[in-house]
């Protein structure tokens, strides 16, 4: 049996956006959709429920949240296989557990408690930093979320080079029948003369040569696996986070890789990944690299 695509819900509008995105994605993959609600969500996100409410009423609320999400997904993609789970755990732990048997985990970018003012909710960040499968944070402009920009952008970094994120991006490009643009951002080092980093500078040529080598290292195997996908490569001078956020304006999905930290349970979510998770204008996929 195929692993499902898991989506976390909490009754908020952003989680319903995630349900819509996940239903479409599950249909593209041809796999079931599993809707998960961590019943300790309110406590985790900082929302304190009325203690005078009976437990039975809480259960009704939980069932309503997953029921509304399931009905929304089934109306969006008729015939889609859907299962639900109300987990007696906080949402991060619930989604991490589900993610061990999932194609990927999808979350909205904000919760519904007192911390909704944050750019990225604590649940989304917690799952993205610890999951063993790809995590997609559904965020950005409506047209980008709905697939109005037929392009997948892949961030290719020097320090976190790997092929898992590239494989994920090329698979998405194949399923969406769209172009995948690999983007590598470089900046002149402090020891380099700024004047020689311009359009015709010798340092610029060195950085562009290194970018070409990096693209070959990361992309050769994935491109061979998905020869039908149009692949573009772009090396840009600038701060990586800024460059990728700018690229997200014309993309349906931005894909970045992350390595596991030695001696830690979580992933190495650096400044670039944090920047795109908080500011990208399209959904962001964080893919663990092996």
C-alpha positions in Angstrom: 0.0 0.0 0.0 1.3 3.4 -1.0 2.3 5.8 1.8 -0.2 8.6 2.2 0.3 12.3 2.0 -0.3 13.7 5.5 -1.7 17.1 6.2 -2.0 18.7 9.6 -5.2 20.6 10.5 -6.3 22.8 13.4 -9.5 24.5 12.1 -7.7 27.6 10.9 -8.1 29.1 7.5 -4.4 28.5 6.7 -4.8 24.8 7.6 -7.7 24.6 5.2 -5.5 26.1 2.5 -3.0 23.3 3.3 -5.8 20.8 2.9 -6.6 22.1 -0.5 -3.0 22.0 -1.6 -2.5 18.5 -0.1 -5.7 17.1 -1.8 -4.4 18.3 -5.2 -0.9 16.9 -4.5 -2.3 13.5 -3.4 -4.3 13.3 -6.6 -1.1 14.1 -8.6 0.8 11.4 -6.8 -2.1 8.9 -7.0 -1.9 8.2 -3.2 -4.3 8.5 -0.3 -4.6 11.7 1.8 -4.4 11.4 5.6 -5.8 14.3 7.7 -4.3 14.6 11.1 -5.3 16.7 14.1 -3.1 16.9 17.2 -5.7 17.3 20.0 -3.3 19.3 22.1 -3.0 21.9 19.4 -4.5 24.7 21.5 -2.0 24.3 24.3 0.9 24.0 21.9 0.1 27.1 19.9 -0.7 29.1 23.0 -4.5 29.1 22.9 -6.1 28.1 26.2 -9.5 26.6 25.9 -12.4 27.4 28.3 -11.9 25.0 31.2 -15.6 25.0 31.8 -16.2 23.1 28.6 -17.0 19.5 29.0 -14.7 16.9 27.5 -17.5 15.6 25.2 -17.8 19.1 23.7 -14.0 19.1 23.1 -14.4 15.8 21.3 -17.2 17.3 19.1 -14.9 20.2 18.2 -12.1 17.8 17.3 -14.4 15.7 15.1 -15.8 18.8 13.5 -12.3 20.0 12.6 -11.3 16.8 10.9 -14.7 16.3 9.4 -14.8 19.8 7.8 -11.3 19.2 6.4 -12.2 15.7 5.0 -15.4 17.0 3.4 -13.4 19.9 1.9 -10.8 17.6 0.4 -13.4 15.1 -0.9 -15.3 18.0 -2.6 -12.1 19.3 -4.1 -11.0 16.0 -5.4 -13.9 13.6 -5.8 -13.0 10.0 -5.4 -9.8 10.7 -3.4 -9.1 8.2 -0.7 -9.1 10.0 2.6 -8.5 8.9 6.2 -8.4 10.9 9.4 -6.7 10.7 12.7 -7.4 12.6 16.0 -4.1 12.0 17.8 -4.0 12.5 21.6 -0.7 14.3 21.3 0.7 17.8 20.5 0.6 18.4 16.8 4.4 18.3 16.2 4.8 14.9 17.7 1.6 13.6 16.0 2.8 14.8 12.6 6.3 13.5 13.1 4.9 10.1 14.0 2.6 10.1 10.9 5.5 11.3 8.8 7.5 8.1 9.3 5.0 6.4 7.1 4.2 9.2 4.7 5.2 10.5 1.3 5.4 13.9 2.8 3.8 16.1 5.5 1.9 19.3 4.6 1.2 22.1 7.1 -0.1 25.6 7.0 2.2 28.5 7.8 0.3 29.8 10.9 -1.7 28.4 13.7 -5.0 29.7 15.2 -3.9 30.5 18.7 -2.3 33.6 20.3 0.9 33.1 18.2 -0.8 33.7 14.8 1.1 36.9 14.5 4.3 34.9 13.9 5.5 34.6 10.3 5.7 30.8 10.6 3.8 29.0 13.3 5.7 26.9 15.9 4.1 23.7 14.6 5.2 24.3 11.0 8.8 25.1 12.1 8.9 22.2 14.5 7.8 19.7 12.0 10.0 21.1 9.2 13.0 20.8 11.5 12.5 17.3 12.7 10.6 15.2 10.1 12.2 12.2 8.3 10.2 12.9 5.2 9.7 16.1 3.1 7.6 18.8 4.7 5.7 21.3 2.7 4.7 24.6 4.3 1.8 26.1 2.4 2.3 29.8 2.3 2.6 32.7 -0.1 0.3 34.5 -2.5 -3.0 32.9 -3.5 -2.1 32.6 -7.2 1.2 30.8 -6.3 -0.6 28.4 -3.9 -3.2 27.6 -6.5 -0.7 26.8 -9.2 -0.8 30.0 -11.2 3.0 30.1 -11.7 4.0 26.9 -13.6 7.5 26.6 -12.3 9.3 24.7 -9.5 12.4 26.4 -8.0 15.2 24.3 -6.5 17.7 26.0 -4.2 21.2 24.6 -4.7 23.5 25.5 -1.9 27.2 25.0 -1.5 27.2 23.6 2.0 24.0 21.5 1.8 24.5 20.0 -1.6 22.6 16.7 -2.1 20.3 15.0 -4.6 17.2 14.2 -2.5 15.8 17.8 -2.8 16.7 17.7 -6.5 14.9 14.4 -7.0 11.8 15.8 -5.2 11.9 19.0 -7.3 12.2 17.0 -10.6 9.4 14.7 -9.6 7.2 17.7 -8.9 8.1 19.2 -12.2 7.2 15.9 -14.0 3.8 15.7 -12.2 3.0 19.3 -12.9 4.4 19.3 -16.4 6.4 22.4 -15.7 9.9 23.7 -15.8 12.3 23.3 -12.8 14.7 26.1 -12.2 17.8 25.4 -10.2 19.1 28.5 -8.5 22.5 28.9 -6.9 23.4 32.3 -5.2 27.0 33.3 -4.6 28.6 36.3 -3.0 32.2 37.7 -3.1 34.2 36.6 -0.2 35.7 39.2 2.1 39.2 38.6 0.7 38.1 39.3 -2.9 38.3 42.7 -4.5 34.7 44.0 -5.0 35.6 45.6 -8.3 36.6 42.2 -9.6 33.2 40.7 -8.8 31.3 42.7 -11.3 29.9 41.6 -14.7 33.4 41.0 -16.2 35.4 40.4 -13.0 37.7 37.4 -12.6 36.2 36.4 -9.3 32.7 36.3 -10.9 34.0 33.8 -13.5 35.4 31.6 -10.7 32.0 31.7 -8.9 30.1 30.9 -12.0 32.5 28.0 -12.8 31.9 26.6 -9.3 28.2 27.0 -9.7 28.3 24.9 -12.9 30.3 22.2 -11.1 27.8 22.2 -8.3 24.8 22.0 -10.6 26.4 19.0 -12.3 27.1 17.3 -9.0 23.5 17.8 -7.7 21.5 17.5 -10.9 23.0 14.9 -13.1 21.3 11.9 -11.5 17.9 13.5 -11.0 17.8 14.9 -14.6 18.6 11.4 -15.9 15.7 10.0 -13.8 13.3 12.6 -15.2 14.5 13.4 -18.8 11.1 14.7 -19.7 11.4 17.7 -17.4 12.8 21.0 -18.7 15.7 22.0 -16.5 17.1 25.5 -16.2 20.2 26.5 -14.2 20.8 30.0 -12.9 23.7 31.3 -10.9 23.0 34.7 -9.2 25.2 37.1 -7.3 23.4 37.9 -4.0 22.4 36.7 -0.6 20.9 33.2 -1.0 17.8 33.8 1.1 17.0 37.0 -0.7 17.6 35.4 -4.1 15.4 32.4 -3.4 12.6 34.6 -1.9 12.7 36.7 -5.1 12.6 33.5 -7.2 9.5 32.3 -5.3 7.4 35.1 -6.7 7.2 33.3 -10.0 7.0 29.7 -8.7 4.4 27.2 -7.5 6.8 25.5 -5.2 10.3 26.3 -3.8 12.4 23.2 -2.8 15.3 23.3 -0.4 17.4 20.5 1.2 18.5 20.1 4.8 21.0 17.8 6.4 20.7 16.1 9.8 22.9 17.6 12.5 25.5 15.2 14.0 24.4 14.4 17.6 21.0 16.0 17.2 17.6 14.6 16.3 16.7 17.6 14.0 17.7 18.9 10.7 20.2 21.6 9.9 17.8 24.5 9.1 20.1 27.3 8.4 19.5 31.0 7.8 18.5 30.4 4.1 15.9 27.8 5.0 14.5 30.0 7.8 14.3 33.0 5.3 12.3 31.1 2.7 10.0 29.5 5.3 9.2 32.9 6.7 9.1 35.0 3.5 8.6 32.9 0.4 5.7 33.8 -1.9 4.9 30.2 -2.7 4.7 26.9 -0.8 8.1 25.7 0.5 9.3 22.0 0.6 12.0 21.1 3.0 13.6 17.8 2.0 15.9 15.9 4.3 19.2 14.9 2.6 20.8 11.6 3.4 
